[in-house]
Amino acid sequence: MADTHVLFVEDDDVIREALQLTLERDGFQVTAVADGLAGLEAFRADRPDIALLDVMVPGLDGVSLCRRIRDESTVPVIMLSARADSIDVVLGLEAGADDYVTKPFDGAVLVARIRAVLRRFQHSRTAPAPADDPSPDTGEPASAILAFGDLEIDTEGMEVRRAGEPVALTPTEMRLLLEFSSAPGTVLTRDQLLERVWDYGWGGDTRVVDVHVQRLRAKVGQQRIETVRGFGYKLKG
């Protein structure tokens, strides 16, 4: 993670300066700004590896800034919110954020979350294809194309098509879809998805899973991912 560039948008001077020092001590390069418009300008100028966005910042709020970033890039985004029960959390995730952290937070915990998001982002770009694994029935190499109705997943090219048309997924959405497609018809609990997709071995807020599943459904088909009430979700074959 050396030389990883973090864009940090936070209007509280104390929090911004303290967290910038924490991140820099951990080897990150940090651009820290106090408002959303400056954040958008810095994002376009510097193209950071990850963005940390406080929800309530002047000029352009964090949720709106996340949408603008997501329109232009799949770079990972973590939202920072002062209210764990606020609709701001859901709005941030629906805007395309990959994760969120509530205030007050421990700097070491936030660094761990940043590293987890970056790991899965890199993994989604470099995941090895399963094409060299032989099919158990034929002994031939398994296809890198997985098909579920009109949905096709190219696990080698990391591309998705629906009815022949390309589907744009964020890295987190791709990781989520790959987890479902690796075990079609099998119910995956929210805790399992948090551990496998979000790298939360210690557990986490299941709203992250629910919102991302809703976003994924909107792209691959509402009926393609089924809710098993009281248990979790499964991909319909």
URUR-V19695 format. One record per helix or strand of 2 or more residues. SS is the DSSP state (helix for helix, strand for strand). FROM is the first residue (numbers start at 0). LEN is the number of residues. If there is no record, write none. Layout:
<<SS/FROM/LEN> <SS/FROM/LEN>>
This chain:
<<strand/4/5> <helix/12/13> <strand/28/5> <helix/35/11> <strand/49/5> <helix/61/11> <strand/75/6> <helix/86/8> <strand/98/4> <helix/106/20> <strand/144/4> <strand/150/4> <strand/158/4> <strand/164/3> <helix/170/12> <strand/187/2> <helix/189/8> <helix/206/14> <strand/224/4> <strand/231/4>>
